[in-house]
């Protein structure tokens, strides 16, 4: 949220709505290519399934989709 608000002094309701309803993961878009490179030659079934999933994922998260999640 802080990153999205940096440099903005006054926000409209539309700006706030755009931030709150944004469902695209910029981090996933940045790091999935690296993960794909790591998984590339791995013959394990789980690696193959991850490659298929990542290739078809548009980096967005919706209630109707099963998206990767990060637990911290």
PQR file of N, CA, C, O and H, with PARSE charges and radii, in Angstrom:
ATOM      1  N   UNK A   1       0.828  -1.182   0.000 -0.4000 1.5000
ATOM      2  CA  UNK A   1       0.000   0.000   0.000 -0.0000 2.0000
ATOM      3  C   UNK A   1       0.877   1.252   0.000  0.5500 1.7000
ATOM      4  O   UNK A   1       0.600   2.226  -0.699 -0.5500 1.4000
ATOM      5  N   UNK A   2       1.935   1.198   0.798 -0.4000 1.5000
ATOM      6  CA  UNK A   2       2.820   2.362   0.876 -0.0000 2.0000
ATOM      7  C   UNK A   2       3.440   2.663  -0.485  0.5500 1.7000
ATOM      8  O   UNK A   2       3.554   3.824  -0.877 -0.5500 1.4000
ATOM      9  H   UNK A   2       2.160   0.407   1.365  0.4000 1.0000
ATOM     10  N   UNK A   3       3.836   1.622  -1.198 -0.4000 1.5000
ATOM     11  CA  UNK A   3       4.433   1.810  -2.523 -0.0000 2.0000
ATOM     12  C   UNK A   3       3.440   2.473  -3.475  0.5500 1.7000
ATOM     13  O   UNK A   3       3.810   3.348  -4.258 -0.5500 1.4000
ATOM     14  H   UNK A   3       3.743   0.679  -0.880  0.4000 1.0000
ATOM     15  N   UNK A   4       2.178   2.053  -3.404 -0.4000 1.5000
ATOM     16  CA  UNK A   4       1.167   2.611  -4.287 -0.0000 2.0000
ATOM     17  C   UNK A   4       0.844   4.067  -3.954  0.5500 1.7000
ATOM     18  O   UNK A   4       0.426   4.829  -4.826 -0.5500 1.4000
ATOM     19  H   UNK A   4       1.876   1.343  -2.767  0.4000 1.0000
ATOM     20  N   UNK A   5       1.037   4.447  -2.704 -0.4000 1.5000
ATOM     21  CA  UNK A   5       0.714   5.800  -2.277 -0.0000 2.0000
ATOM     22  C   UNK A   5       1.872   6.785  -2.369  0.5500 1.7000
ATOM     23  O   UNK A   5       1.666   7.992  -2.243 -0.5500 1.4000
ATOM     24  H   UNK A   5       1.377   3.828  -1.996  0.4000 1.0000
ATOM     25  N   UNK A   6       3.088   6.288  -2.587 -0.4000 1.5000
ATOM     26  CA  UNK A   6       4.251   7.170  -2.643 -0.0000 2.0000
ATOM     27  C   UNK A   6       4.078   8.237  -3.721  0.5500 1.7000
ATOM     28  O   UNK A   6       3.652   7.946  -4.839 -0.5500 1.4000
ATOM     29  H   UNK A   6       3.256   5.307  -2.689  0.4000 1.0000
ATOM     30  N   UNK A   7       4.410   9.459  -3.371 -0.4000 1.5000
ATOM     31  CA  UNK A   7       4.392  10.546  -4.330 -0.0000 2.0000
ATOM     32  C   UNK A   7       3.023  11.137  -4.600  0.5500 1.7000
ATOM     33  O   UNK A   7       2.912  12.074  -5.391 -0.5500 1.4000
ATOM     34  H   UNK A   7       4.755   9.696  -2.463  0.4000 1.0000
ATOM     35  N   UNK A   8       1.993  10.630  -3.981 -0.4000 1.5000
ATOM     36  CA  UNK A   8       0.645  11.164  -4.196 -0.0000 2.0000
ATOM     37  C   UNK A   8       0.237  12.001  -2.988  0.5500 1.7000
ATOM     38  O   UNK A   8       0.279  11.532  -1.851 -0.5500 1.4000
ATOM     39  H   UNK A   8       2.083   9.869  -3.339  0.4000 1.0000
ATOM     40  N   UNK A   9      -0.149  13.217  -3.244 -0.4000 1.5000
ATOM     41  CA  UNK A   9      -0.575  14.090  -2.149 -0.0000 2.0000
ATOM     42  C   UNK A   9      -2.092  14.054  -1.994  0.5500 1.7000
ATOM     43  O   UNK A   9      -2.600  14.019  -0.873 -0.5500 1.4000
ATOM     44  H   UNK A   9      -0.183  13.598  -4.167  0.4000 1.0000
ATOM     45  N   UNK A  10      -2.806  14.061  -3.092 -0.4000 1.5000
ATOM     46  CA  UNK A  10      -4.258  14.060  -3.036 -0.0000 2.0000
ATOM     47  C   UNK A  10      -4.761  12.965  -3.960  0.5500 1.7000
ATOM     48  O   UNK A  10      -4.324  12.848  -5.105 -0.5500 1.4000
ATOM     49  H   UNK A  10      -2.393  14.089  -4.003  0.4000 1.0000
ATOM     50  N   UNK A  11      -5.678  12.173  -3.450 -0.4000 1.5000
ATOM     51  CA  UNK A  11      -6.196  11.060  -4.235 -0.0000 2.0000
ATOM     52  C   UNK A  11      -7.699  11.189  -4.389  0.5500 1.7000
ATOM     53  O   UNK A  11      -8.408  11.629  -3.484 -0.5500 1.4000
ATOM     54  H   UNK A  11      -6.033  12.268  -2.520  0.4000 1.0000
ATOM     55  N   UNK A  12      -8.159  10.795  -5.556 -0.4000 1.5000
ATOM     56  CA  UNK A  12      -9.604  10.790  -5.790 -0.0000 2.0000
ATOM     57  C   UNK A  12     -10.173   9.445  -5.328  0.5500 1.7000
ATOM     58  O   UNK A  12      -9.427   8.516  -5.019 -0.5500 1.4000
ATOM     59  H   UNK A  12      -7.584  10.438  -6.291  0.4000 1.0000
ATOM     60  N   UNK A  13     -11.465   9.361  -5.288 -0.4000 1.5000
ATOM     61  CA  UNK A  13     -12.116   8.101  -4.930 -0.0000 2.0000
ATOM     62  C   UNK A  13     -11.740   7.020  -5.939  0.5500 1.7000
ATOM     63  O   UNK A  13     -11.546   5.863  -5.565 -0.5500 1.4000
ATOM     64  H   UNK A  13     -12.071  10.116  -5.540  0.4000 1.0000
ATOM     65  N   UNK A  14     -11.639   7.382  -7.191 -0.4000 1.5000
ATOM     66  CA  UNK A  14     -11.249   6.404  -8.236 -0.0000 2.0000
ATOM     67  C   UNK A  14      -9.828   5.882  -8.004  0.5500 1.7000
ATOM     68  O   UNK A  14      -9.555   4.703  -8.227 -0.5500 1.4000
ATOM     69  H   UNK A  14     -11.797   8.322  -7.494  0.4000 1.0000
ATOM     70  N   UNK A  15      -8.932   6.752  -7.560 -0.4000 1.5000
ATOM     71  CA  UNK A  15      -7.561   6.320  -7.252 -0.0000 2.0000
ATOM     72  C   UNK A  15      -7.554   5.299  -6.125  0.5500 1.7000
ATOM     73  O   UNK A  15      -6.865   4.282  -6.203 -0.5500 1.4000
ATOM     74  H   UNK A  15      -9.154   7.710  -7.378  0.4000 1.0000
ATOM     75  N   UNK A  16      -8.323   5.572  -5.075 -0.4000 1.5000
ATOM     76  CA  UNK A  16      -8.403   4.660  -3.933 -0.0000 2.0000
ATOM     77  C   UNK A  16      -9.023   3.333  -4.366  0.5500 1.7000
ATOM     78  O   UNK A  16      -8.533   2.270  -3.982 -0.5500 1.4000
ATOM     79  H   UNK A  16      -8.883   6.398  -5.011  0.4000 1.0000
ATOM     80  N   UNK A  17     -10.088   3.380  -5.154 -0.4000 1.5000
ATOM     81  CA  UNK A  17     -10.718   2.156  -5.640 -0.0000 2.0000
ATOM     82  C   UNK A  17      -9.747   1.332  -6.489  0.5500 1.7000
ATOM     83  O   UNK A  17      -9.712   0.106  -6.377 -0.5500 1.4000
ATOM     84  H   UNK A  17     -10.486   4.243  -5.466  0.4000 1.0000
ATOM     85  N   UNK A  18      -8.967   1.995  -7.329 -0.4000 1.5000
ATOM     86  CA  UNK A  18      -8.006   1.285  -8.173 -0.0000 2.0000
ATOM     87  C   UNK A  18      -6.975   0.544  -7.328  0.5500 1.7000
ATOM     88  O   UNK A  18      -6.583  -0.576  -7.657 -0.5500 1.4000
ATOM     89  H   UNK A  18      -8.995   2.990  -7.419  0.4000 1.0000
ATOM     90  N   UNK A  19      -6.540   1.169  -6.241 -0.4000 1.5000
ATOM     91  CA  UNK A  19      -5.575   0.521  -5.349 -0.0000 2.0000
ATOM     92  C   UNK A  19      -6.220  -0.661  -4.633  0.5500 1.7000
ATOM     93  O   UNK A  19      -5.634  -1.742  -4.567 -0.5500 1.4000
ATOM     94  H   UNK A  19      -6.858   2.079  -5.973  0.4000 1.0000
ATOM     95  N   UNK A  20      -7.416  -0.463  -4.103 -0.4000 1.5000
ATOM     96  CA  UNK A  20      -8.072  -1.509  -3.323 -0.0000 2.0000
ATOM     97  C   UNK A  20      -8.493  -2.707  -4.164  0.5500 1.7000
ATOM     98  O   UNK A  20      -8.490  -3.839  -3.680 -0.5500 1.4000
ATOM     99  H   UNK A  20      -7.892   0.414  -4.157  0.4000 1.0000
ATOM    100  N   UNK A  21      -8.853  -2.464  -5.418 -0.4000 1.5000
ATOM    101  CA  UNK A  21      -9.332  -3.560  -6.263 -0.0000 2.0000
ATOM    102  C   UNK A  21      -8.249  -4.151  -7.159  0.5500 1.7000
ATOM    103  O   UNK A  21      -8.529  -5.041  -7.963 -0.5500 1.4000
ATOM    104  H   UNK A  21      -8.856  -1.545  -5.811  0.4000 1.0000
ATOM    105  N   UNK A  22      -7.024  -3.668  -7.030 -0.4000 1.5000
ATOM    106  CA  UNK A  22      -5.919  -4.209  -7.823 -0.0000 2.0000
ATOM    107  C   UNK A  22      -5.640  -5.641  -7.372  0.5500 1.7000
ATOM    108  O   UNK A  22      -5.373  -5.876  -6.193 -0.5500 1.4000
ATOM    109  H   UNK A  22      -6.797  -2.946  -6.377  0.4000 1.0000
ATOM    110  N   UNK A  23      -5.697  -6.583  -8.283 -0.4000 1.5000
ATOM    111  CA  UNK A  23      -5.500  -7.985  -7.916 -0.0000 2.0000
ATOM    112  C   UNK A  23      -4.325  -8.619  -8.652  0.5500 1.7000
ATOM    113  O   UNK A  23      -4.202  -9.844  -8.682 -0.5500 1.4000
ATOM    114  H   UNK A  23      -5.913  -6.392  -9.240  0.4000 1.0000
ATOM    115  N   UNK A  24      -3.479  -7.815  -9.233 -0.4000 1.5000
ATOM    116  CA  UNK A  24      -2.336  -8.339  -9.977 -0.0000 2.0000
ATOM    117  C   UNK A  24      -1.082  -8.281  -9.117  0.5500 1.7000
ATOM    118  O   UNK A  24      -0.810  -7.268  -8.474 -0.5500 1.4000
ATOM    119  H   UNK A  24      -3.579  -6.820  -9.209  0.4000 1.0000
ATOM    120  N   UNK A  25      -0.325  -9.365  -9.109 -0.4000 1.5000
ATOM    121  CA  UNK A  25       0.888  -9.440  -8.303 -0.0000 2.0000
ATOM    122  C   UNK A  25       2.103  -9.041  -9.131  0.5500 1.7000
ATOM    123  O   UNK A  25       2.538  -9.774 -10.020 -0.5500 1.4000
ATOM    124  H   UNK A  25      -0.546 -10.188  -9.633  0.4000 1.0000
ATOM    125  N   UNK A  26       2.638  -7.869  -8.824 -0.4000 1.5000
ATOM    126  CA  UNK A  26       3.847  -7.416  -9.516 -0.0000 2.0000
ATOM    127  C   UNK A  26       5.051  -8.268  -9.145  0.5500 1.7000
ATOM    128  O   UNK A  26       5.932  -8.494  -9.975 -0.5500 1.4000
ATOM    129  H   UNK A  26       2.285  -7.273  -8.102  0.4000 1.0000
ATOM    130  N   UNK A  27       5.097  -8.744  -7.899 -0.4000 1.5000
ATOM    131  CA  UNK A  27       6.211  -9.598  -7.478 -0.0000 2.0000
ATOM    132  C   UNK A  27       6.207 -10.917  -8.238  0.5500 1.7000
ATOM    133  O   UNK A  27       7.259 -11.395  -8.663 -0.5500 1.4000
ATOM    134  H   UNK A  27       4.382  -8.560  -7.224  0.4000 1.0000
ATOM    135  N   UNK A  28       5.034 -11.501  -8.409 -0.4000 1.5000
ATOM    136  CA  UNK A  28       4.955 -12.755  -9.156 -0.0000 2.0000
ATOM    137  C   UNK A  28       5.407 -12.539 -10.596  0.5500 1.7000
ATOM    138  O   UNK A  28       6.147 -13.349 -11.153 -0.5500 1.4000
ATOM    139  H   UNK A  28       4.180 -11.113  -8.064  0.4000 1.0000
ATOM    140  N   UNK A  29       4.962 -11.453 -11.182 -0.4000 1.5000
ATOM    141  CA  UNK A  29       5.347 -11.161 -12.564 -0.0000 2.0000
ATOM    142  C   UNK A  29       6.860 -11.000 -12.691  0.5500 1.7000
ATOM    143  O   UNK A  29       7.445 -11.328 -13.723 -0.5500 1.4000
ATOM    144  H   UNK A  29       4.360 -10.795 -10.729  0.4000 1.0000
ATOM    145  N   UNK A  30       7.474 -10.498 -11.644 -0.4000 1.5000
ATOM    146  CA  UNK A  30       8.919 -10.274 -11.658 -0.0000 2.0000
ATOM    147  C   UNK A  30       9.709 -11.573 -11.441  0.5500 1.7000
ATOM    148  O   UNK A  30      10.735 -11.793 -12.084 -0.5500 1.4000
ATOM    149  H   UNK A  30       6.999 -10.231 -10.805  0.4000 1.0000
ATOM    150  N   UNK A  31       9.222 -12.435 -10.528 -0.4000 1.5000
ATOM    151  CA  UNK A  31      10.021 -13.594 -10.131 -0.0000 2.0000
ATOM    152  C   UNK A  31       9.634 -14.918 -10.785  0.5500 1.7000
ATOM    153  O   UNK A  31      10.431 -15.855 -10.750 -0.5500 1.4000
ATOM    154  H   UNK A  31       8.388 -12.257 -10.005  0.4000 1.0000
ATOM    155  N   UNK A  32       8.462 -15.033 -11.371 -0.4000 1.5000
ATOM    156  CA  UNK A  32       8.076 -16.298 -12.010 -0.0000 2.0000
ATOM    157  C   UNK A  32       9.064 -16.710 -13.100  0.5500 1.7000
ATOM    158  O   UNK A  32       9.376 -17.897 -13.191 -0.5500 1.4000
ATOM    159  H   UNK A  32       7.815 -14.271 -11.400  0.4000 1.0000
ATOM    160  N   UNK A  33       9.574 -15.800 -13.932 -0.4000 1.5000
ATOM    161  CA  UNK A  33      10.574 -16.228 -14.916 -0.0000 2.0000
ATOM    162  C   UNK A  33      11.803 -16.889 -14.273  0.5500 1.7000
ATOM    163  O   UNK A  33      12.358 -17.836 -14.831 -0.5500 1.4000
ATOM    164  H   UNK A  33       9.320 -14.836 -13.858  0.4000 1.0000
ATOM    165  N   UNK A  34      12.223 -16.402 -13.121 -0.4000 1.5000
ATOM    166  CA  UNK A  34      13.366 -17.014 -12.430 -0.0000 2.0000
ATOM    167  C   UNK A  34      12.999 -18.409 -11.938  0.5500 1.7000
ATOM    168  O   UNK A  34      13.791 -19.342 -12.067 -0.5500 1.4000
ATOM    169  H   UNK A  34      11.772 -15.633 -12.668  0.4000 1.0000
ATOM    170  N   UNK A  35      11.793 -18.558 -11.370 -0.4000 1.5000
ATOM    171  CA  UNK A  35      11.355 -19.875 -10.914 -0.0000 2.0000
ATOM    172  C   UNK A  35      11.223 -20.851 -12.082  0.5500 1.7000
ATOM    173  O   UNK A  35      11.541 -22.033 -11.953 -0.5500 1.4000
ATOM    174  H   UNK A  35      11.149 -17.801 -11.265  0.4000 1.0000
ATOM    175  N   UNK A  36      10.759 -20.351 -13.206 -0.4000 1.5000
ATOM    176  CA  UNK A  36      10.619 -21.221 -14.385 -0.0000 2.0000
ATOM    177  C   UNK A  36      11.987 -21.734 -14.820  0.5500 1.7000
ATOM    178  O   UNK A  36      12.115 -22.883 -15.244 -0.5500 1.4000
ATOM    179  H   UNK A  36      10.501 -19.391 -13.311  0.4000 1.0000
ATOM    180  N   UNK A  37      13.002 -20.893 -14.719 -0.4000 1.5000
ATOM    181  CA  UNK A  37      14.356 -21.321 -15.059 -0.0000 2.0000
ATOM    182  C   UNK A  37      14.872 -22.385 -14.111  0.5500 1.7000
ATOM    183  O   UNK A  37      15.557 -23.317 -14.533 -0.5500 1.4000
ATOM    184  H   UNK A  37      12.898 -19.960 -14.375  0.4000 1.0000
ATOM    185  N   UNK A  38      14.551 -22.256 -12.835 -0.4000 1.5000
ATOM    186  CA  UNK A  38      14.971 -23.240 -11.837 -0.0000 2.0000
ATOM    187  C   UNK A  38      14.260 -24.574 -12.055  0.5500 1.7000
ATOM    188  O   UNK A  38      14.864 -25.639 -11.928 -0.5500 1.4000
ATOM    189  H   UNK A  38      13.995 -21.499 -12.491  0.4000 1.0000
ATOM    190  N   UNK A  39      12.975 -24.503 -12.383 -0.4000 1.5000
ATOM    191  CA  UNK A  39      12.174 -25.722 -12.560 -0.0000 2.0000
ATOM    192  C   UNK A  39      12.361 -26.389 -13.925  0.5500 1.7000
ATOM    193  O   UNK A  39      11.927 -27.522 -14.130 -0.5500 1.4000
ATOM    194  H   UNK A  39      12.484 -23.638 -12.486  0.4000 1.0000
ATOM    195  N   UNK A  40      12.993 -25.698 -14.834 -0.4000 1.5000
ATOM    196  CA  UNK A  40      13.084 -26.119 -16.233 -0.0000 2.0000
ATOM    197  C   UNK A  40      13.498 -27.582 -16.435  0.5500 1.7000
ATOM    198  O   UNK A  40      12.817 -28.313 -17.155 -0.5500 1.4000
ATOM    199  H   UNK A  40      13.345 -24.777 -14.668  0.4000 1.0000
ATOM    200  N   UNK A  41      14.560 -28.006 -15.837 -0.4000 1.5000
ATOM    201  CA  UNK A  41      15.090 -29.350 -16.070 -0.0000 2.0000
ATOM    202  C   UNK A  41      14.765 -30.344 -14.953  0.5500 1.7000
ATOM    203  O   UNK A  41      15.294 -31.456 -14.938 -0.5500 1.4000
ATOM    204  H   UNK A  41      15.112 -27.412 -15.252  0.4000 1.0000
ATOM    205  N   UNK A  42      13.911 -29.952 -14.034 -0.4000 1.5000
ATOM    206  CA  UNK A  42      13.564 -30.827 -12.926 -0.0000 2.0000
ATOM    207  C   UNK A  42      12.477 -31.809 -13.369  0.5500 1.7000
ATOM    208  O   UNK A  42      11.393 -31.384 -13.768 -0.5500 1.4000
ATOM    209  H   UNK A  42      13.482 -29.049 -14.046  0.4000 1.0000
ATOM    210  N   UNK A  43      12.753 -33.119 -13.304 -0.4000 1.5000
ATOM    211  CA  UNK A  43      11.801 -34.110 -13.811 -0.0000 2.0000
ATOM    212  C   UNK A  43      10.669 -34.471 -12.842  0.5500 1.7000
ATOM    213  O   UNK A  43       9.768 -35.222 -13.213 -0.5500 1.4000
ATOM    214  H   UNK A  43      13.634 -33.464 -12.980  0.4000 1.0000
ATOM    215  N   UNK A  44      10.697 -33.956 -11.621 -0.4000 1.5000
ATOM    216  CA  UNK A  44       9.655 -34.309 -10.661 -0.0000 2.0000
ATOM    217  C   UNK A  44       8.279 -33.850 -11.143  0.5500 1.7000
ATOM    218  O   UNK A  44       8.143 -32.802 -11.773 -0.5500 1.4000
ATOM    219  H   UNK A  44      11.429 -33.345 -11.320  0.4000 1.0000
ATOM    220  N   UNK A  45       7.277 -34.646 -10.839 -0.4000 1.5000
ATOM    221  CA  UNK A  45       5.916 -34.327 -11.259 -0.0000 2.0000
ATOM    222  C   UNK A  45       5.466 -32.978 -10.721  0.5500 1.7000
ATOM    223  O   UNK A  45       4.835 -32.208 -11.446 -0.5500 1.4000
ATOM    224  H   UNK A  45       7.387 -35.498 -10.327  0.4000 1.0000
ATOM    225  N   UNK A  46       5.774 -32.676  -9.471 -0.4000 1.5000
ATOM    226  CA  UNK A  46       5.361 -31.401  -8.887 -0.0000 2.0000
ATOM    227  C   UNK A  46       6.008 -30.221  -9.621  0.5500 1.7000
ATOM    228  O   UNK A  46       5.392 -29.163  -9.754 -0.5500 1.4000
ATOM    229  H   UNK A  46       6.286 -33.301  -8.882  0.4000 1.0000
ATOM    230  N   UNK A  47       7.238 -30.396 -10.096 -0.4000 1.5000
ATOM    231  CA  UNK A  47       7.901 -29.336 -10.860 -0.0000 2.0000
ATOM    232  C   UNK A  47       7.229 -29.141 -12.204  0.5500 1.7000
ATOM    233  O   UNK A  47       7.045 -28.012 -12.659 -0.5500 1.4000
ATOM    234  H   UNK A  47       7.738 -31.256  -9.988  0.4000 1.0000
ATOM    235  N   UNK A  48       6.865 -30.239 -12.833 -0.4000 1.5000
ATOM    236  CA  UNK A  48       6.165 -30.135 -14.123 -0.0000 2.0000
ATOM    237  C   UNK A  48       4.816 -29.458 -13.957  0.5500 1.7000
ATOM    238  O   UNK A  48       4.431 -28.624 -14.776 -0.5500 1.4000
ATOM    239  H   UNK A  48       7.015 -31.156 -12.464  0.4000 1.0000
ATOM    240  N   UNK A  49       4.093 -29.815 -12.896 -0.4000 1.5000
ATOM    241  CA  UNK A  49       2.794 -29.188 -12.654 -0.0000 2.0000
ATOM    242  C   UNK A  49       2.953 -27.693 -12.348  0.5500 1.7000
ATOM    243  O   UNK A  49       2.144 -26.878 -12.792 -0.5500 1.4000
ATOM    244  H   UNK A  49       4.406 -30.493 -12.231  0.4000 1.0000
ATOM    245  N   UNK A  50       3.980 -27.342 -11.602 -0.4000 1.5000
ATOM    246  CA  UNK A  50       4.230 -25.929 -11.304 -0.0000 2.0000
ATOM    247  C   UNK A  50       4.527 -25.157 -12.586  0.5500 1.7000
ATOM    248  O   UNK A  50       4.046 -24.038 -12.763 -0.5500 1.4000
ATOM    249  H   UNK A  50       4.637 -28.004 -11.242  0.4000 1.0000
ATOM    250  N   UNK A  51       5.319 -25.750 -13.478 -0.4000 1.5000
ATOM    251  CA  UNK A  51       5.618 -25.078 -14.753 -0.0000 2.0000
ATOM    252  C   UNK A  51       4.344 -24.840 -15.561  0.5500 1.7000
ATOM    253  O   UNK A  51       4.149 -23.760 -16.117 -0.5500 1.4000
ATOM    254  H   UNK A  51       5.710 -26.659 -13.334  0.4000 1.0000
ATOM    255  N   UNK A  52       3.482 -25.848 -15.622 -0.4000 1.5000
ATOM    256  CA  UNK A  52       2.217 -25.702 -16.355 -0.0000 2.0000
ATOM    257  C   UNK A  52       1.385 -24.593 -15.729  0.5500 1.7000
ATOM    258  O   UNK A  52       0.853 -23.733 -16.430 -0.5500 1.4000
ATOM    259  H   UNK A  52       3.641 -26.726 -15.170  0.4000 1.0000
ATOM    260  N   UNK A  53       1.278 -24.618 -14.412 -0.4000 1.5000
ATOM    261  CA  UNK A  53       0.481 -23.614 -13.710 -0.0000 2.0000
ATOM    262  C   UNK A  53       1.034 -22.211 -13.949  0.5500 1.7000
ATOM    263  O   UNK A  53       0.279 -21.296 -14.276 -0.5500 1.4000
ATOM    264  H   UNK A  53       1.710 -25.316 -13.842  0.4000 1.0000
ATOM    265  N   UNK A  54       2.345 -22.034 -13.787 -0.4000 1.5000
ATOM    266  CA  UNK A  54       2.946 -20.714 -13.955 -0.0000 2.0000
ATOM    267  C   UNK A  54       2.834 -20.213 -15.383  0.5500 1.7000
ATOM    268  O   UNK A  54       2.661 -19.013 -15.597 -0.5500 1.4000
ATOM    269  H   UNK A  54       2.958 -22.777 -13.521  0.4000 1.0000
ATOM    270  N   UNK A  55       2.928 -21.109 -16.377 -0.4000 1.5000
ATOM    271  CA  UNK A  55       2.815 -20.689 -17.768 -0.0000 2.0000
ATOM    272  C   UNK A  55       1.431 -20.136 -18.071  0.5500 1.7000
ATOM    273  O   UNK A  55       1.294 -19.226 -18.888 -0.5500 1.4000
ATOM    274  H   UNK A  55       3.068 -22.084 -16.204  0.4000 1.0000
ATOM    275  N   UNK A  56       0.411 -20.672 -17.425 -0.4000 1.5000
ATOM    276  CA  UNK A  56      -0.963 -20.259 -17.711 -0.0000 2.0000
ATOM    277  C   UNK A  56      -1.459 -19.147 -16.793  0.5500 1.7000
ATOM    278  O   UNK A  56      -2.547 -18.617 -17.018 -0.5500 1.4000
ATOM    279  H   UNK A  56       0.522 -21.411 -16.761  0.4000 1.0000
ATOM    280  N   UNK A  57      -0.699 -18.782 -15.774 -0.4000 1.5000
ATOM    281  CA  UNK A  57      -1.142 -17.802 -14.795 -0.0000 2.0000
ATOM    282  C   UNK A  57      -0.900 -16.385 -15.305  0.5500 1.7000
ATOM    283  O   UNK A  57       0.181 -16.087 -15.813 -0.5500 1.4000
ATOM    284  H   UNK A  57       0.184 -19.213 -15.592  0.4000 1.0000
ATOM    285  N   UNK A  58      -1.888 -15.520 -15.175 -0.4000 1.5000
ATOM    286  CA  UNK A  58      -1.755 -14.131 -15.615 -0.0000 2.0000
ATOM    287  C   UNK A  58      -1.367 -13.192 -14.466  0.5500 1.7000
ATOM    288  O   UNK A  58      -1.501 -11.974 -14.588 -0.5500 1.4000
ATOM    289  H   UNK A  58      -2.766 -15.762 -14.762  0.4000 1.0000
ATOM    290  N   UNK A  59      -0.888 -13.755 -13.353 -0.4000 1.5000
ATOM    291  CA  UNK A  59      -0.397 -13.027 -12.176 -0.0000 2.0000
ATOM    292  C   UNK A  59      -1.505 -12.291 -11.419  0.5500 1.7000
ATOM    293  O   UNK A  59      -1.225 -11.396 -10.621 -0.5500 1.4000
ATOM    294  H   UNK A  59      -0.779 -14.744 -13.254  0.4000 1.0000
ATOM    295  N   UNK A  60      -2.751 -12.666 -11.667 -0.4000 1.5000
ATOM    296  CA  UNK A  60      -3.835 -12.029 -10.927 -0.0000 2.0000
ATOM    297  C   UNK A  60      -4.446 -13.023  -9.950  0.5500 1.7000
ATOM    298  O   UNK A  60      -4.318 -14.237 -10.110 -0.5500 1.4000
ATOM    299  H   UNK A  60      -2.978 -13.393 -12.315  0.4000 1.0000
ATOM    300  N   UNK A  61      -5.105 -12.488  -8.943 -0.4000 1.5000
ATOM    301  CA  UNK A  61      -5.737 -13.322  -7.926 -0.0000 2.0000
ATOM    302  C   UNK A  61      -7.201 -12.929  -7.840  0.5500 1.7000
ATOM    303  O   UNK A  61      -7.519 -11.766  -7.589 -0.5500 1.4000
ATOM    304  H   UNK A  61      -5.209 -11.502  -8.813  0.4000 1.0000
ATOM    305  N   UNK A  62      -8.089 -13.882  -8.043 -0.4000 1.5000
ATOM    306  CA  UNK A  62      -9.527 -13.671  -7.939 -0.0000 2.0000
ATOM    307  C   UNK A  62     -10.112 -14.786  -7.095  0.5500 1.7000
ATOM    308  O   UNK A  62      -9.487 -15.830  -6.909 -0.5500 1.4000
ATOM    309  H   UNK A  62      -7.831 -14.826  -8.246  0.4000 1.0000
ATOM    310  N   UNK A  63     -11.299 -14.564  -6.593 -0.4000 1.5000
ATOM    311  CA  UNK A  63     -11.932 -15.596  -5.773 -0.0000 2.0000
ATOM    312  C   UNK A  63     -12.237 -16.845  -6.583  0.5500 1.7000
ATOM    313  O   UNK A  63     -12.339 -17.935  -6.019 -0.5500 1.4000
ATOM    314  H   UNK A  63     -11.807 -13.716  -6.744  0.4000 1.0000
ATOM    315  N   UNK A  64     -12.383 -16.708  -7.886 -0.4000 1.5000
ATOM    316  CA  UNK A  64     -12.666 -17.863  -8.741 -0.0000 2.0000
ATOM    317  C   UNK A  64     -11.434 -18.597  -9.218  0.5500 1.7000
ATOM    318  O   UNK A  64     -11.550 -19.592  -9.933 -0.5500 1.4000
ATOM    319  H   UNK A  64     -12.300 -15.823  -8.344  0.4000 1.0000
ATOM    320  N   UNK A  65     -10.260 -18.131  -8.840 -0.4000 1.5000
ATOM    321  CA  UNK A  65      -9.009 -18.756  -9.283 -0.0000 2.0000
ATOM    322  C   UNK A  65      -8.268 -19.331  -8.084  0.5500 1.7000
ATOM    323  O   UNK A  65      -8.428 -18.876  -6.952 -0.5500 1.4000
ATOM    324  H   UNK A  65     -10.166 -17.323  -8.259  0.4000 1.0000
ATOM    325  N   UNK A  66      -7.475 -20.317  -8.357 -0.4000 1.5000
ATOM    326  CA  UNK A  66      -6.584 -20.834  -7.323 -0.0000 2.0000
ATOM    327  C   UNK A  66      -5.217 -20.248  -7.618  0.5500 1.7000
ATOM    328  O   UNK A  66      -4.568 -20.629  -8.592 -0.5500 1.4000
ATOM    329  H   UNK A  66      -7.345 -20.687  -9.277  0.4000 1.0000
ATOM    330  N   UNK A  67      -4.784 -19.328  -6.785 -0.4000 1.5000
ATOM    331  CA  UNK A  67      -3.504 -18.662  -7.010 -0.0000 2.0000
ATOM    332  C   UNK A  67      -2.504 -19.051  -5.938  0.5500 1.7000
ATOM    333  O   UNK A  67      -2.897 -19.392  -4.822 -0.5500 1.4000
ATOM    334  H   UNK A  67      -5.312 -19.018  -5.994  0.4000 1.0000
ATOM    335  N   UNK A  68      -1.214 -19.006  -6.256 -0.4000 1.5000
ATOM    336  CA  UNK A  68      -0.205 -19.280  -5.247 -0.0000 2.0000
ATOM    337  C   UNK A  68      -0.338 -18.279  -4.117  0.5500 1.7000
ATOM    338  O   UNK A  68      -0.754 -17.141  -4.336 -0.5500 1.4000
ATOM    339  H   UNK A  68      -0.894 -18.729  -7.163  0.4000 1.0000
ATOM    340  N   UNK A  69       0.006 -18.688  -2.931 -0.4000 1.5000
ATOM    341  CA  UNK A  69      -0.049 -17.747  -1.815 -0.0000 2.0000
ATOM    342  C   UNK A  69       1.239 -17.798  -1.037  0.5500 1.7000
ATOM    343  O   UNK A  69       1.937 -18.812  -1.013 -0.5500 1.4000
ATOM    344  H   UNK A  69       0.344 -19.613  -2.753  0.4000 1.0000
ATOM    345  N   UNK A  70       1.535 -16.716  -0.418 -0.4000 1.5000
ATOM    346  CA  UNK A  70       2.751 -16.604   0.375 -0.0000 2.0000
ATOM    347  C   UNK A  70       2.342 -16.461   1.830  0.5500 1.7000
ATOM    348  O   UNK A  70       1.557 -15.580   2.178 -0.5500 1.4000
ATOM    349  H   UNK A  70       0.968 -15.892  -0.437  0.4000 1.0000
ATOM    350  N   UNK A  71       2.873 -17.325   2.672 -0.4000 1.5000
ATOM    351  CA  UNK A  71       2.606 -17.183   4.101 -0.0000 2.0000
ATOM    352  C   UNK A  71       3.898 -16.743   4.757  0.5500 1.7000
ATOM    353  O   UNK A  71       4.961 -17.306   4.498 -0.5500 1.4000
ATOM    354  H   UNK A  71       3.511 -18.041   2.389  0.4000 1.0000
ATOM    355  N   UNK A  72       3.805 -15.764   5.581 -0.4000 1.5000
ATOM    356  CA  UNK A  72       5.007 -15.231   6.230 -0.0000 2.0000
ATOM    357  C   UNK A  72       4.951 -15.486   7.694  0.5500 1.7000
ATOM    358  O   UNK A  72       5.871 -15.113   8.422 -0.5500 1.4000
ATOM    359  H   UNK A  72       2.941 -15.307   5.791  0.4000 1.0000
TER
END
